[in-house]
Amino acid sequence: MVYLPYNPALDQASRETGRRGAVHGGVYCLLADTAAWFASARARGRGAWPLTTNLSLDFVGPARGVALQARARMQSSTARVDEVHVEV
């Protein structure tokens, strides 16, 4: 699991309107990719350095003013490719 605490200083909407805004999609992507990397590296063992070859995100709604967590689990693995499912 990868954890990112909420930081109101990075929330543009809260500074301008006083209301909690949403996190930029790139932050979700970074968390998902990092969690997937750790899942793959752990499964492959010591010395593994996985590379992301494909990344797809489906957004279902914004996280407004809350900490984010990314949980990854291996879906499948071959000699060269791991498929990892991540929920943020």
DODO-308943 format. One line per field, with one value per residue: z, y, x of N, C-alpha, C, CB in turn. Coordinates in steps of 0.2 Angstrom, whole numbers, plus 5000, padded with zeros to 4 digits. Atoms other than C-alpha are relative to their C-alpha. Glycine has a CB too. Example, Ala and Ser with C-alpha at 12.3 -4.5 7.8 and 13.67 -1.06 7.14 Angstrom:
2
n_c3	c(5000  4999) $
n_c2	c(4994  4994) $
n_c1	c(5004  4996) $
ca_c3	c(5039  5036) $
ca_c2	c(4978  4995) $
ca_c1	c(5062  5068) $
c_c3	c(5000  5003) $
c_c2	c(5006  5005) $
c_c1	c(5004  4996) $
cb_c3	c(5006  4993) $
cb_c2	c(5000  5002) $
cb_c1	c(4995  5002) $
// end
This chain:
88
n_c3	c(5000  5000  4996  5001  4996  5003  4998  5002  5004  5007  5002  5003  4999  4994  4999  5004  4998  4993  5001  5002  5007  5002  5001  5007  5002  5000  4993  5000  5004  4997  4995  5003  5003  4995  4996  5005  5000  4994  5000  5005  4997  4995  5003  5004  4995  4999  5006  5006  5001  5005  5004  5002  5007  5001  4994  5002  4994  5001  4994  4998  4996  4997  4992  4998  4993  4996  5002  5005  4999  5006  4998  5006  5000  5006  5004  5003  5000  5005  5000  5001  4999  4994  5000  4993  4999  4994  4998  4996) $
n_c2	c(4994  4993  4995  4993  4996  4994  4994  4994  4995  5002  5000  4994  4997  4998  4993  4995  5000  5002  5006  5005  5002  5006  5001  5001  5007  5002  5003  5007  5004  5001  5004  5007  5003  5002  5006  5006  5001  5004  5007  5004  5001  5004  5007  5002  5001  4995  4998  4998  4993  5000  4994  4999  5000  4998  4998  4998  4998  4998  4995  5001  4994  4996  5000  4993  4998  5006  5003  5005  5006  5005  5007  5004  5008  5003  5004  5006  4999  5004  4998  4993  4995  5001  4996  4998  4996  4996  4995  4994) $
n_c1	c(5004  4997  5004  4998  5004  5003  4997  5004  4996  5000  5007  5002  5006  5001  4997  5003  5007  5002  5003  4995  5000  4998  4993  4998  5000  4993  4999  5002  4996  4994  5001  5002  4994  4995  5002  4999  4993  4998  5003  4996  4993  5000  5001  4994  4995  4995  4996  5004  5001  5005  5002  5007  5000  5007  5003  5007  5004  5007  5002  5007  5002  4994  4998  5000  4998  4999  4994  5001  4997  5000  4999  4998  4999  4998  5005  4996  4993  4996  4993  4998  5005  5004  5006  5001  5006  4999  5005  4998) $
ca_c3	c(5000  4996  5007  5003  5016  5012  5011  5010  5003  4987  4985  4973  4975  4994  4993  4981  4987  5005  4998  4996  4979  4970  4967  4950  4940  4938  4957  4956  4942  4951  4966  4956  4946  4962  4971  4955  4955  4973  4970  4955  4963  4978  4968  4957  4972  4977  4963  4952  4944  4935  4921  4917  4899  4900  4912  4911  4924  4925  4936  4946  4956  4964  4982  4990  5005  5010  5011  4997  4998  4983  4986  4973  4969  4956  4943  4933  4930  4915  4913  4907  4911  4927  4927  4943  4948  4959  4968  4974) $
ca_c2	c(5000  5018  5032  5050  5062  5076  5093  5108  5119  5109  5111  5125  5126  5127  5142  5151  5146  5139  5123  5107  5103  5088  5080  5081  5065  5064  5061  5046  5040  5042  5033  5018  5016  5016  5004  4992  4994  4988  4973  4968  4970  4961  4946  4946  4946  4954  4964  4966  4983  4982  4994  5001  4996  5000  5010  5013  5022  5023  5038  5035  5051  5064  5062  5078  5084  5066  5056  5044  5026  5014  4996  4984  4965  4954  4948  4937  4935  4928  4928  4945  4954  4956  4962  4972  4979  4994  5004  5022) $
ca_c1	c(5000  5006  4999  4999  4992  4980  4989  4978  4992  4992  4973  4970  4952  4953  4964  4953  4935  4937  4930  4939  4944  4950  4967  4975  4973  4992  4993  4982  4992  5008  5001  4994  5011  5021  5010  5010  5029  5031  5019  5029  5046  5041  5034  5050  5061  5077  5086  5071  5068  5051  5046  5029  5025  5006  4996  4977  4966  4947  4941  4925  4925  4937  4945  4941  4951  4956  4972  4975  4979  4984  4982  4990  4988  4995  4983  4995  5013  5024  5042  5042  5026  5016  4998  4994  4977  4978  4964  4967) $
c_c3	c(5000  5003  4998  5004  4997  5002  4997  4996  4993  4997  4998  5002  5008  5002  4997  5002  5007  5000  4998  4993  4999  4998  4992  4998  4999  5007  5001  4996  5003  5006  4998  4997  5005  5004  4995  5000  5006  5000  4995  5002  5005  4997  4996  5004  5000  4993  4994  5000  4994  4996  4998  4992  4998  5006  4998  5007  4998  5007  5001  5004  5004  5008  5002  5007  5004  4998  4995  5001  4993  5002  4993  5001  4993  4997  4997  4999  4995  5002  4999  5002  5006  4999  5007  5000  5006  5001  5004  5003) $
c_c2	c(5006  5005  5007  5005  5006  5006  5006  5005  4998  5000  5007  5003  5002  5007  5005  5001  4998  4993  4995  4998  4993  4999  4999  4993  4997  4997  4993  4996  4998  4995  4993  4997  4998  4994  4993  4998  4996  4993  4996  4998  4995  4992  4997  4998  5005  5002  5002  5007  5000  5007  5000  5000  5002  5002  5003  5001  5001  5004  4999  5006  5003  4998  5007  5001  4994  4997  4995  4994  4996  4993  4996  4992  4998  4997  4994  5002  4995  5001  5007  5006  4998  5005  5001  5004  5004  5004  5005  5002) $
c_c1	c(5004  4995  5003  4995  4997  5004  4996  5004  5001  4993  4998  4993  4998  5003  4996  4992  4999  4997  5005  5000  5002  5007  5001  5000  5007  5003  4998  5004  5007  5000  4999  5007  5005  4998  5001  5008  5002  4997  5004  5007  5000  4999  5006  5006  5006  5004  4996  4999  4995  4999  4993  5000  4993  4997  4993  4996  4993  4998  4993  4998  5006  5000  5000  5002  5001  5007  4999  5004  5000  5002  5001  5000  5001  4994  5003  5007  5003  5007  5002  4995  4995  4994  4998  4994  5001  4993  5002  4993) $
cb_c3	c(5006  4992  5007  4992  5007  5002  4997  5005  5003  4999  5006  4993  4999  5005  4997  4993  4996  5003  4995  5005  4996  4994  5004  4998  4993  4998  5006  4997  4993  5003  5005  4994  4995  5005  5002  4993  4999  5006  4998  4993  5002  5005  4995  4995  4998  5005  4998  5001  4998  5003  4994  5003  4998  4996  5004  4996  5003  5000  4998  5003  5005  5000  5001  4999  5003  4999  5007  4993  5006  4995  5004  4997  5003  5001  4995  4993  5006  4993  4995  4992  4994  5007  4996  5003  5001  4998  5004  4995) $
cb_c2	c(5000  5001  4998  5002  5002  5001  5000  5003  5000  4993  4997  5000  4994  4995  5000  4998  4996  5005  4999  4993  5005  4997  4994  5004  4999  5006  5005  5000  5003  5006  5002  5001  5005  5006  5000  5002  5006  5004  5001  5004  5007  5001  5000  5005  4993  4997  4995  4996  5004  4998  5000  5006  4993  4994  5006  4995  5006  4993  5007  4994  4998  5007  4996  5003  5004  4995  4997  5003  4995  5003  4997  5002  4997  4995  5005  4999  5000  5001  4995  5001  5000  5002  4997  5004  4995  5005  4996  5005) $
cb_c1	c(4995  5002  5000  4999  5004  4993  5008  4996  5007  5003  4995  5002  4995  5003  5007  4999  4996  4996  4994  4999  5005  4996  5002  5006  4997  5005  4998  4992  5002  5003  4994  4995  5003  5000  4992  4998  5004  4997  4993  5000  5003  4994  4994  5001  5003  5005  5005  4993  5006  4993  5005  4997  5001  4996  5004  4996  5003  4996  5002  4999  4995  4999  5006  4993  4995  4995  5003  5002  4997  5005  4995  5007  4993  5006  4996  4996  5004  4997  5004  5001  4995  5003  4994  5006  4994  5005  4994  5003) $
// end
